[in-house]
């Protein structure tokens, strides 16, 4: 589903995440899409150029998160509720999926966007911060500075997204950016009453159990025994607390372990498939390519390149 590197085109139907998306809004505002790629794992990246004397751009609850990094220009572009604050190269904007904003765009702008879903934060909240994912969301930040994230954004732009190796490196870097955003730009949701979820202790117990039994088949009944809940209540409460149903969460854990083993070991693919709970090497290869966009062998080759 990648656009051509020479003539990037995204129709309304192919726009990332729907008609209210930031990408669709920009395309409707006569911004020029220089490059676009789907990165796997529900991530998308784009580089845009705008040259206009003055124009207004309005984002209305796009439904997905956006990280924007200015590459060039933007010196006279400002958000309407923040007059006198202007863009500049390496300045960043974090736009949550439920945000609304109006921008005055003046002069030349060249910028990168990374598009991702709220669900990308939920898995990291549990794994990396041991936090209830419903508590956290992306902060709405305009023109903040973070040298590490800005440097990673520049490396994303410099990659060749449409080669298997380049796509994979871009995917890896994008995940690193999301982890940094969670730590630096994740905030507690206001006025959120957490009801119906798992306790922190039960959540940790389930996560540890899944990790230690990932090479084996897992069932809802087995997990309900660990949590001391009925299968019905576990399925509902697991999704509340982890942000995904049990099957989807476990699939993510298998994929994460496979990535780690491919990066850090020389184990044969069949052995990695076994340690991650895939039926066989073929099943592993199919699932990995479906999620990441390249085969496990291509992933390992790119990491070793």
C-alpha positions in Angstrom: 0.0 0.0 0.0 3.0 2.3 -0.3 2.8 5.2 -2.6 5.3 5.5 -5.4 8.5 7.3 -4.3 8.4 9.5 -7.4 4.7 10.5 -7.5 3.2 10.0 -4.1 -0.6 9.8 -4.3 -3.1 9.2 -1.5 -6.8 9.0 -2.4 -9.4 9.8 0.2 -10.0 6.0 0.7 -6.2 5.4 1.1 -5.6 8.3 3.5 -4.2 7.1 6.8 -6.9 6.6 9.4 -9.9 8.2 7.6 -11.3 11.3 6.2 -10.7 13.5 9.3 -7.1 12.6 9.4 -4.3 15.2 9.4 -3.0 13.7 6.2 -6.4 14.1 4.4 -6.8 17.6 5.8 -3.4 18.7 4.4 -4.1 17.1 1.0 -7.4 19.1 0.9 -5.5 22.2 1.8 -3.2 21.9 -1.3 -0.2 20.9 0.6 2.3 18.9 -1.6 2.9 15.3 -0.5 6.6 14.7 -1.2 6.8 11.1 0.2 4.6 8.7 2.0 4.9 5.1 3.3 3.1 2.7 5.5 5.6 1.3 7.9 3.8 -1.7 9.3 2.4 -2.0 12.8 -0.3 0.6 11.9 2.3 3.3 11.5 2.5 5.8 8.6 5.0 8.5 7.7 4.9 11.4 5.3 6.9 14.4 4.2 5.1 17.5 3.1 5.9 20.9 1.5 3.7 24.0 1.7 4.3 27.4 0.0 1.5 29.9 0.5 1.2 33.6 1.2 -1.3 32.9 4.0 -3.8 30.1 4.5 -5.8 28.7 7.4 -5.6 25.0 8.2 -8.1 23.4 10.6 -7.7 20.0 12.3 -10.9 18.6 13.9 -10.5 15.5 16.0 -8.5 13.4 13.5 -8.8 10.2 15.5 -5.1 9.4 15.3 -2.0 10.9 16.9 0.5 12.9 14.9 4.1 13.9 15.6 5.2 16.8 13.4 8.9 17.8 12.9 9.8 20.9 10.9 12.6 20.3 8.5 12.8 23.7 6.9 11.0 27.0 7.1 7.8 27.5 9.1 9.1 30.7 10.6 5.8 32.6 10.2 3.4 29.7 10.8 1.5 29.9 14.1 -1.3 28.2 16.0 -4.2 30.6 16.4 -4.5 30.2 20.2 -0.7 30.8 20.5 0.0 34.0 18.7 3.6 35.0 18.4 4.9 31.4 18.7 6.3 30.3 15.4 7.7 27.2 13.8 11.4 26.6 12.9 13.6 23.7 11.8 13.7 20.9 14.4 10.7 22.2 16.3 8.1 19.5 17.2 4.4 19.4 17.5 2.4 16.6 19.2 -1.2 16.5 18.1 -3.5 14.0 20.0 -6.2 12.2 18.1 -9.0 14.1 19.9 -7.5 17.6 19.5 -8.9 20.5 17.5 -6.7 23.3 16.3 -6.5 26.2 13.7 -3.2 27.3 12.1 -2.1 30.3 10.1 0.3 29.0 7.5 2.5 31.7 5.8 5.5 31.2 3.5 7.5 28.1 3.0 7.3 25.0 5.2 8.9 21.6 4.8 7.9 19.1 7.5 7.7 15.4 8.4 4.7 13.7 10.0 4.6 10.4 11.9 1.0 9.1 12.2 0.1 6.5 14.9 -2.9 5.3 16.9 -3.8 5.8 20.5 -3.4 2.0 20.9 0.4 2.4 20.3 0.6 4.1 23.7 -1.5 1.5 25.6 0.9 -1.4 25.1 3.9 0.7 26.0 2.2 2.1 29.1 1.9 -1.4 30.6 5.3 -2.7 29.4 7.5 0.3 29.8 6.0 2.3 32.6 3.8 -0.3 34.4 1.0 2.2 34.2 -2.7 1.8 33.6 -3.0 2.7 29.9 -6.4 4.4 30.2 -4.7 7.0 32.4 -2.3 8.2 29.6 -2.7 10.1 26.4 -0.4 12.1 24.2 0.0 15.7 25.4 -1.1 18.5 23.0 2.2 20.4 22.5 3.0 23.1 20.0 6.6 23.9 19.0 8.4 22.0 21.8 12.1 21.1 21.5 13.6 17.6 22.1 17.0 17.1 20.4 16.8 13.3 20.6 13.4 13.1 19.0 14.3 15.7 16.4 17.5 13.8 15.5 15.5 10.6 15.1 12.9 12.4 12.9 15.7 13.6 10.6 17.0 10.0 10.4 13.5 8.9 9.4 13.5 11.4 6.6 16.9 10.3 5.4 15.9 6.6 5.1 14.8 5.0 1.9 11.3 3.9 2.9 10.6 1.8 -0.1 13.4 -0.7 0.1 12.8 -3.7 2.5 15.9 -2.8 4.6 15.1 0.9 4.7 11.5 0.3 5.6 12.5 -1.9 8.4 15.0 0.6 9.8 12.3 3.3 9.6 9.9 1.0 11.5 12.4 0.5 14.2 13.2 4.2 14.6 9.5 5.1 14.6 9.0 2.7 17.5 11.9 4.3 19.4 10.3 7.7 18.8 7.0 6.5 20.2 8.7 5.3 23.4 10.4 8.7 23.9 7.0 10.4 23.3 5.3 8.2 25.9 8.0 9.1 28.5 8.3 12.8 27.6 4.9 13.8 26.2 2.5 11.3 27.8 0.1 12.9 30.3 -2.7 11.7 32.5 -6.2 12.0 31.1 -8.3 14.6 32.8 -11.4 13.5 34.7 -11.1 9.8 33.9 -12.7 7.5 36.3 -11.1 4.1 36.0 -13.8 1.5 36.4 -13.9 -2.1 35.4 -10.2 -2.7 34.9 -7.7 -5.0 36.5 -5.7 -4.0 39.6 -2.1 -3.1 39.1 -1.0 -6.4 40.8 -3.3 -8.5 38.7 -2.1 -6.7 35.5 1.6 -7.4 36.4 0.8 -11.0 37.3 -0.9 -11.6 33.9 1.9 -9.8 32.0 4.6 -11.9 33.7 2.7 -15.1 33.2 2.2 -14.4 29.5 5.9 -13.6 29.1 7.0 -16.8 30.8 4.6 -19.0 28.8 4.8 -17.2 25.5 6.3 -20.3 23.8 3.2 -22.3 24.6 -0.4 -22.1 23.5 -2.4 -19.9 25.9 -6.1 -20.0 26.5 -8.6 -17.5 28.1 -9.4 -20.2 30.7 -5.8 -20.4 31.7 -5.4 -16.7 32.0 -8.7 -16.4 34.0 -7.2 -18.8 36.5 -4.1 -16.6 36.9 -6.3 -13.6 37.4 -8.9 -15.4 39.6 -11.7 -14.2 37.4 -14.3 -15.8 35.1 -13.4 -16.0 31.4 -16.1 -13.5 30.6 -14.9 -10.9 33.2 -11.3 -11.4 32.3 -11.9 -10.8 28.6 -13.7 -7.5 29.3 -11.4 -6.3 32.0 -8.2 -7.3 30.1 -9.2 -5.1 27.3 -10.0 -2.2 29.6 -6.6 -2.4 31.3 -4.3 -3.4 28.4 -6.1 -1.6 25.6 -6.3 -4.7 23.5 -8.2 -8.1 23.7 -6.1 -10.9 25.1 -5.4 -12.5 21.7 -4.2 -9.2 20.2 -2.0 -8.4 23.2 -0.4 -11.8 23.2 0.2 -11.5 19.4 2.0 -8.2 20.1 4.2 -9.9 22.8 5.1 -12.7 20.3 6.1 -10.1 17.7 8.1 -8.1 20.2 10.0 -11.2 21.4 10.7 -12.2 17.8 12.1 -8.8 17.0 14.4 -9.0 20.1 15.7 -12.4 19.2 16.3 -11.5 15.6 18.3 -8.4 16.8 20.3 -10.1 19.5 20.8 -13.7 18.5 21.8 -15.9 15.6 19.1 -18.5 16.4 17.6 -20.3 13.3 14.2 -18.9 12.4 12.5 -22.2 13.3 13.9 -22.0 16.8 12.8 -18.4 17.2 9.3 -19.4 15.9 9.2 -22.1 18.6 10.3 -19.7 21.4 7.7 -17.1 20.4 4.8 -19.6 20.3 4.3 -19.7 16.5 3.2 -23.0 15.0 6.2 -23.3 12.7 8.7 -21.2 10.7 6.1 -20.6 7.9 3.5 -19.3 10.3 6.1 -17.1 12.0 7.2 -15.6 8.7 3.6 -14.9 7.6 2.7 -13.2 10.8 5.9 -11.2 11.0 5.6 -10.0 7.4 2.0 -9.1 7.9 2.8 -6.9 10.9 6.2 -5.4 10.0 6.1 -5.4 6.2 9.2 -7.6 5.7 10.1 -11.2 6.4 12.1 -12.2 9.5 15.1 -13.0 7.3 15.0 -9.5 5.7 14.6 -8.0 9.2 17.7 -9.8 10.5 19.7 -8.9 7.3 18.8 -5.2 7.7 19.7 -5.1 11.4 23.1 -6.7 10.6 23.7 -4.4 7.6 
